[in-house]
Amino acid sequence: MMFVAIYVHLHLDVPAEILPIESKPLILAIGYLVLVTLNFYLYRKQAL
């Protein structure tokens, strides 16, 4: 789902008004993906 958000934010024909926070920067989508990846990595590291 976050990959779709990144695609929509990068697409030039999508106006900022229809986006959730009405801004074009990808900070939330990329930040969320980084946190999920970090959480997954730490979980896997602890499980070993």
MODELLER restraints for C-alpha pairs under 7 A, 6 or more apart:
rsr = mdl.restraints
at = mdl.atoms
rsr.add(forms.Gaussian(group=physical.xy_distance, feature=features.Distance(at['CA:2:A'], at['CA:29:A']), mean=5.90, stdev=0.5))
rsr.add(forms.Gaussian(group=physical.xy_distance, feature=features.Distance(at['CA:5:A'], at['CA:29:A']), mean=6.48, stdev=0.5))
rsr.add(forms.Gaussian(group=physical.xy_distance, feature=features.Distance(at['CA:6:A'], at['CA:26:A']), mean=6.51, stdev=0.5))
rsr.add(forms.Gaussian(group=physical.xy_distance, feature=features.Distance(at['CA:6:A'], at['CA:29:A']), mean=6.22, stdev=0.5))
rsr.add(forms.Gaussian(group=physical.xy_distance, feature=features.Distance(at['CA:8:A'], at['CA:14:A']), mean=6.77, stdev=0.5))
rsr.add(forms.Gaussian(group=physical.xy_distance, feature=features.Distance(at['CA:9:A'], at['CA:24:A']), mean=5.66, stdev=0.5))
rsr.add(forms.Gaussian(group=physical.xy_distance, feature=features.Distance(at['CA:9:A'], at['CA:26:A']), mean=6.48, stdev=0.5))
rsr.add(forms.Gaussian(group=physical.xy_distance, feature=features.Distance(at['CA:16:A'], at['CA:22:A']), mean=4.79, stdev=0.5))
rsr.add(forms.Gaussian(group=physical.xy_distance, feature=features.Distance(at['CA:16:A'], at['CA:23:A']), mean=5.30, stdev=0.5))
rsr.add(forms.Gaussian(group=physical.xy_distance, feature=features.Distance(at['CA:16:A'], at['CA:24:A']), mean=5.80, stdev=0.5))
